[in-house]
Amino acid sequence: MSYLTVYPKAKLMLVGMLILGIFLVRNYQLSGEGFLKYFILFIMAFIVINIVILIRRVFSPKPSITLCEDYVISTKNKRYDASQIECVYMTYKRIGIKLYGRRLVPSDLCFYFESSQENAGLEELEEWAARNQKEVKHKFFQTLT
């Protein structure tokens, strides 16, 4: 079954970039001539590019995760067999699927279920993990970006 997902912390990062951008615009107006003014311009250009990417992520069609009988298709359409998966991490509503031989969860296997499909997605994930003998750990995990 395929479930829609959302990018973890994209909205929070968007708000943070907007606040940082406002702060830098204020400092740009107050700064004098020289290196500092050009450095602030460079950072502001980076922030604008980042904001455009984040807006595109937030409002674009949502990626999905597909849980099949003995494999998972990630948000980037990569197929992972159950034999490659070590365990499933859950932190609050954030979910990560950890692979064998890796310390960190790959970014395409870290997601939140869309709010309308959250309960059904969590139930299906628990069933998938039990069916494939994968442990579900309710603890903090880090992602590989």
C-alpha positions in Angstrom: 0.0 0.0 0.0 1.3 3.5 -0.8 1.1 6.4 1.6 1.7 10.1 1.1 4.5 11.6 3.1 5.7 15.1 4.0 9.3 16.3 4.2 10.5 16.4 7.8 10.8 19.9 9.2 10.5 21.7 5.8 7.9 24.2 7.2 10.0 24.9 10.3 13.1 25.4 8.2 11.2 27.8 5.9 10.1 29.9 8.9 13.7 29.9 10.2 15.1 31.0 6.8 12.5 33.8 6.6 13.5 35.1 10.0 17.2 34.9 9.2 16.5 36.7 5.9 14.7 39.6 7.6 17.5 39.9 10.1 20.2 40.0 7.3 18.2 42.6 5.4 18.2 44.8 8.4 21.9 44.4 8.9 22.6 45.0 5.2 20.8 48.4 5.5 22.9 49.3 8.6 26.2 48.1 7.4 28.7 50.4 5.8 30.9 49.9 2.8 33.3 47.0 2.4 33.6 43.3 2.8 30.7 42.9 5.3 28.2 44.3 2.9 29.1 41.8 0.1 29.3 38.9 2.6 25.7 39.7 3.7 24.6 39.9 0.1 26.1 36.4 -0.6 24.4 34.9 2.5 21.1 36.6 1.5 21.3 35.0 -2.0 21.9 31.6 -0.4 18.9 32.1 1.8 16.6 33.1 -1.1 17.7 30.0 -3.1 17.0 27.9 0.0 13.6 29.5 0.5 12.6 28.8 -3.1 13.6 25.2 -2.8 11.7 24.8 0.5 8.5 26.4 -0.9 8.7 24.0 -3.8 9.0 21.1 -1.4 6.2 22.2 0.8 3.7 22.9 -2.1 4.8 20.3 -4.7 3.1 16.9 -5.0 3.9 14.9 -2.0 6.3 12.0 -2.2 5.0 8.6 -1.1 6.3 5.5 0.6 5.1 2.1 -0.5 5.0 -0.9 1.9 4.8 -4.1 -0.1 4.9 -7.7 1.1 8.7 -8.1 1.6 10.2 -4.8 0.3 9.8 -1.0 0.7 9.8 1.6 -2.1 11.2 4.8 -0.7 10.3 8.5 -1.3 12.9 8.6 -4.1 11.6 5.4 -5.8 14.4 3.2 -4.6 13.5 -0.4 -3.7 14.8 -1.8 -0.5 14.2 -5.5 0.3 13.3 -6.5 3.8 16.6 -8.3 4.1 18.4 -4.9 3.7 16.4 -3.3 6.6 17.6 -3.7 10.1 14.8 -1.9 12.1 12.2 0.8 12.0 12.7 3.9 14.2 9.8 6.1 15.4 10.3 9.4 17.2 6.9 11.0 17.9 5.5 11.1 14.4 8.8 11.0 12.6 9.7 7.6 11.0 13.0 6.2 9.9 13.9 2.9 8.3 17.5 1.9 9.1 19.5 -0.3 6.8 22.0 -3.0 7.8 25.6 -1.7 8.0 24.6 1.9 8.4 24.7 4.0 11.5 22.4 6.7 10.1 19.0 6.5 8.4 19.1 7.5 4.7 17.1 10.7 4.0 14.8 9.0 1.6 13.7 6.5 4.3 13.0 9.3 6.9 9.5 10.7 6.6 6.2 11.8 8.3 2.9 10.4 7.1 0.5 13.0 5.7 -2.0 13.8 8.5 -5.0 12.3 6.7 -3.2 9.0 6.3 -1.2 8.9 9.5 -3.2 6.4 11.5 -3.6 3.9 8.6 0.1 4.4 7.7 1.3 3.7 11.2 -0.8 0.6 11.5 0.4 -0.7 8.2 4.0 0.0 9.1 3.6 -1.9 12.4 2.0 -4.9 10.5 4.8 -4.8 7.8 7.5 -4.8 10.5 5.8 -7.7 12.3 5.4 -9.7 9.1 9.0 -9.2 8.2 10.4 -9.7 11.7 11.7 -6.2 12.0 12.0 -4.5 15.4 10.1 -1.2 15.9 12.1 1.1 18.2 10.6 4.2 19.7 13.7 6.3 20.1 15.6 9.2 18.6 17.5 8.6 15.4 19.7 10.7 13.0 19.4 10.9 9.3 22.0 11.0 6.6 21.3 14.0 4.4 
